[in-house]
Amino acid sequence: MIQKMSKEVIITHYKKQYLIALLNDGKAAEIFIKAPDALEIGDIYIGKVQNIVENIQAAFVEISPGIIGYYSLKANPDHLFARPSKGKLKAGDEILVQVERGSIKSKAPVLTSKIQLTGDNMVFLGNQKFIGISKKINEKDRRTELKKLGQVLTHKSNTGIIFRTNSAKTADQCLSDEYAALLVDYNNIMSTFCSRICFSKVYSAASDWLKYVHTLPESSLRILTDIPEVYENLGNRYGNGPDAPCCQLYKDEEYPLVKLKSMETQLGRALSKNVWLKSGASLVIEPTEALTAIDVNTSKAEIHKKNEEIFLQINLEAAAEICRQIRLRNLSGMIIVDFINLSSKKAEEQLMTELRKLSRQDPVQLNVIDMTPLGLVEMTRKRTYRPLYEQIKEAETFE
């Protein structure tokens, strides 16, 4: 009998910031460092246009003193003016914008005028007519049912819905009630934002601690925190239903939660350049501005002569650890992997098949492109939050 993996989320303080970690059987799968005053994806502001850059068809909008975001004019042809304005968007205009993506590396946060409100089972699309369904909902009949429900809910308004994975097992009436509640929130925003002053935060995205570590709030999940206000928030959000995660408040002040779960050790390993494998082989992970390079070395592995089968086994072991490290470190963009060279095409195909299979387990889109003539494997991963090494670097400035 195969024992089910235990999943646990830890929420605690680290270097005057929040640390949120997903542990699978006690081993970190994802770690996120969040500043108390961090810009949240989904927050909505009254921003002021600082300047328009015509050659890149973009505006730069200040949403809070000193915080300027990138606003694509091509992606956002319709602007939500907070003050009367004539003609094209220009410097000095005040507009309603939502944080679509946080800052990554040296890039500014991305702003949009396409308002979205995220619920437990759906994403409400405020001013866009579209019905979408999560790709993870595979049942054809359920997808058809959700499509029809979306059409019924939105036919009287210029709104849309994206049904999230949870919708597959949620009753239609509950989905209808959630849509109605989000519609009320949206109408409140649209009817009042013109009376708000510049730099006002018009809407705060719902507090969802699990979104940082990409896991579902299921009954098999345990959430452990030593922060009373976080524990209270979790209780208000998930309640005590049969499908709710188990939320616990850790109270031992003499032995902090960070120590109990060895988080400083796990962080150190997640930031290390070298990663050792059980075989004695190793990975060398080097993030750069343009891409992340990962090199697979035989290192201390016992290899007495060139053996294709041993090299393949090391590469397969490395492939599994590479996918784990990419998720753990939240690496994104272009990733180049230099596996140990294999002379057999059959062995290369076996490696690539396994790597693609492993990549599909990542909750963030991770694509295995191909192997180049030089034997380098190209991968790409969707950019979400900043990589862990950047989060830690910022956390250190708070000390």
N, C-alpha and C positions, 0 to 999 in steps of 0.2 A: 504493500500500500504506500503510495507516494504522499508524503506529508506536505500540507499546504504551507507556502511561504508566509511568514508573519510580516505584516506591514505596520509600521509605526511612524507617526509624524511627531517630531520634537519642535516645540516653539519656546525659545528662551532668549535671554539677552546675551550679547557678545560684543565687546568693545563699544558699549553705549548704543548698540543697534540691535535689531531683532535678528535672530538666527532661526531659520526654518529648514528642517532637514527631514527627508524621507529615508527611513531605514528599512531595508529588506533583510530579515533575519539578523538584525543588529548592524548591518553593513550599509554605509551611506550610498544611496542611489542618486540623490539630488540634494544639493545644499544651496540655500539662497540667503543672502545678507541684505536686510532691508533697513534703510534709514527711517527714523520715526517720522520725518517730514518729507519722505520721498514722493516724487511726482507719481501718481497712480494712473495706470492705463484705465481709461473710462471716465476720468474726471472731466468736468465741463467748466470752461472759464469764459469770461468776457475778456478778450484780448485786444491789444492795440497793434495795428500794423506798423512796423518800424520802417520797412522798405520793401520795394518790389524789385526783383531781379528778372528782367524780361528775358534774357538769353537762356535761363533755365526754367522759365515759366513758373516762378515760385515767389511766395511772399514770406517774410520772416516776421512772426507775430510774438509780441511779448505778452505772456499770460500771467506773469507775476513779476514783481520787480527783480530784474536781472536774469529771468528765465525766458529765453527766446526759443520758439519752436519753428520748424520748417512746415510750410503750408503750400502744397502743390496746387497751382492754379488749374492745371490740366485735370487733375483728379477731383477737384472741387470747383466746378464751373458756377455753382450757385452759392452765394454767400449769405449768411444770416446776420444782417446788419443790426447792431444794437442801437445805433443812432441813424437818423435819416442820412442817406448818401446818394449822390447822383453819379451816373456813369460807372467807369471801371473802378475796381478796388484800388485804393491809393494809400500812401503813408498817412497815418493819423486816424484812419477808419477804425471803429471799434466793432468787432464781430464775435459771434458765438462760435467757439471751437471746442473740440473734444480731443483729449490725448489719445492718439491711435497707437503709438509705439513710443517707448521710453528712449532715452539717449543711449547710444551704443558707441563705445570708444569715443572718438572725437565728434561724432554726429549728433546733431541737435534732436530733441524729441520731435516726433512727427505728429502734426495736428490735422484734423479733418472737420468739415462742416456736415458730414454724414453721421448724424447722431445715432448711437447704438446704446441700448441699455441691456445689460446682461442679467438674466435670471438663472435659476437653478436648472431649468429645463430648456430654455430658449434664449436666443439673442433677438431683442426687439429692434427692428430697423425703422427709425423714426421718419425719415423723409426719402425713402427709396422703396419702390415696389418690387419685392423679390421674395420668393419662398425657397429656402434651402433646407437640406436635411443632412445631418452628419453622415460621413462616409462609413462610420463605424456601425451604423444601423444597417444590417445586412438583409433583414427579412423584407422581401418584396411587398408582401401584403401590408406590413406596418408602414413602409415608406409611402405606399399609395394612400393609406388612411391619413397619415400626417400631411401629405400634400393637399388632400381635400379639406382637412381641418384648417390648414393655413389659408386656403382660399376663402373659406367661410368667415374666418376671423378678420381678414383684412379687406374684404371686398368693398366696404363702405368708407375706407380711409386710404390715404396715400402712405401706407406703412407696409412693412414686410416682416418676415420671421425667418430665423435660422433655427431649426430644431436641433438641440444638442443631444448627445448620446443618451442621456437620462430619459429623454422623451419616449424611447422605445418601450419602457416599462411603466410609464406614467399614464394614468387615466385621462381621457380626453377632457373631462370636466375640470380636472386640476390644471391642465394646460390652458384651457379657456380662462380660468380664474387668474392664472399667472399673467396671461396676455392682457387681461383687463386691468390688472394692477399696474403693469408696465405702461400701458396706454395712459392711465391717469398721471403717472410720473412724467411721461413725455409731454402731455398737454399742460401740466403745471410749469414745466421748463419753458415751453414755447410761449405761454401766456404772460410770463413774468420777467423773462430775461431782459427785455427792453428797459425795464425800470431799475436794473442793477447797475452799480458803478463799475468802472473799468477795473480789471484785475480781480473781480469777484469770482469766487468759486460757486457756480450756479448749482452744481450737482457733484456729489461724491460717490464714486463707484462703491458698490456694496462690498463690505469687508469680507474677503474670502481668502483665508490663510492657505487653503489647499491649492489655490491656483498657482502659487509660486513653485510647487513641487509636483504638479501634474498627477494628481491621484484623485480617485472618486471617494465621496463621503459614504462608504458602505459599512455595513455592520461589522465586517471583519477587520476594519481599520481602527487602530488605537491612536488617539491624539493625547500627548502628554505635554503639559506646560507648567511652568512655575510662575507665570504672570497672571495674577488674579483677574485683571480686566480682560485679558485674552480668553481666559477660561469662561468668564461670564458671556463674552461675545459668542463663543462656540456653543454654549448652552442655548442662547437665544436663537442662534441660526439653525442648529440641527435638532434641538429638543431631545426627547427620550424615546422616540419611536423605535419599532423593531428593526428598521433599516438604518437607523442613525449610527454614526461611529461612536466608539466608546471614548468619551472625553474625561480626562483626569487631571486634577490639580496636584502638582508635586510640591510638598511643603518642607522637605528636609533642608534647612538652611546651612547645616554643618557640612553637607556633602552636595554641592550644586549639581544641577541637572547636566550642565556641560561636562562635568567630571564623570558623572554616572554613565553617560553614554559615550565617553571618550571622544567628544567632538573636536577638541583641539588636535588630538592625534589624527583623527579622520580628515580634518581640514588640512593638516600638514601633508598628508599623503595625496590629497586632491590637488595640492599646489606644487607638488614635487615634479621636477623635470623627468626623473626616472621612475618607472613602474616595473617592479619585479613580478615575473610569472612563476607559477609553481614548478615549471620544468627547469627553471634556472635561466631561461631567456628573459629579455627585458624590452620595454618600450622606452623610447626617448621622445618626449612631447615638447615641441617648440612653437608656441604661438608667436606670430608676427603680425604686422599691420595688415598685410595682404592676405595671408592664409595661415593655416596651422599645419606644420609638418610633423609626421609621426614616423619614427624609424623603428623597425623590428630587428633586434640583435639577438644572436644565439647566446652571447655572454657566457654564463656559467653552465649552460646546458651541456650534458655529456654527449658529445658527438665525436666518435672515433674516426669516422670517415664520412665523405659526402654520401648521405643517405636520403633519397627523395622522400621516403615515407616519414622519416623523422622531421625533415624540414616542413612537410605538409602539416604534421601534427602540431608543430610549434606555431605555424601560421594560423591554424584553426583556433588554437588557444589564444593567440594574440588578437584574432578578429573579435572574439567574444569580449576580451578585456578592453579593446579599443572602443567598441560600441558602449561599454559601461562607462569608460572614462570620458567620452564625448558628452554623454548625458550628465554625468556627475559634475564636470567642469563647465557645462553649458557652452560648449564650443559651437561656433556657428560660422556661416560663410563657407569658403572653400577649404577643404581638408585633403591633404595629400599624404598617402600612406606608402611607405617603402617596405614591403614584405620581403622575407628571404626569397631569393630567386628560385623558381621552380622550372625545371627543364621540360616537364611534361605538360602538354596542353590540357590533358584530362585532369591533372592535379590543380592547374590554374582555374579551370571551370568549377571544380569542386569547392575551391576556396571562395570564388566569387559568388557561387550559389549560397553558401553558408553565410557569407557576409551580408548578402541581400536579405536573407531570412532574419538575421539578427537585427539588422537596421530597422525592420518593420516593427520591432518591439519598442522603439523609442516613441514616446507620446508626441514629440516634436518631429516634424517631417525631416527625415534623414534619407537622402538619396545616394545610392551607390551608382556612379556614372559608368565607369569602365576602367579597364587596365590599359595604360598607354604602352606603346612599343618598347619603352624603357623599363616596363615592369612596375610603374607607379600606379597606384589605385587612386582615382579621383572620387571624392565624395563631397556633397554639399549638405548643409543643415540650415533650416529656416532660422532667421534671426528673431529672437524673442527678447528676453532680458539680457543684460550684459553678462559676459563670461565671469566665472567665479573669481578669477585672479583680479579683475577690475573691481568687483564688489569688495574684495578684501582690501585692496589698495585704498579705496575710498574710506572704508571702515577705520583704517589705521590713522587717518587724518583727524578722527573724532577723539582719539585718545589724549 
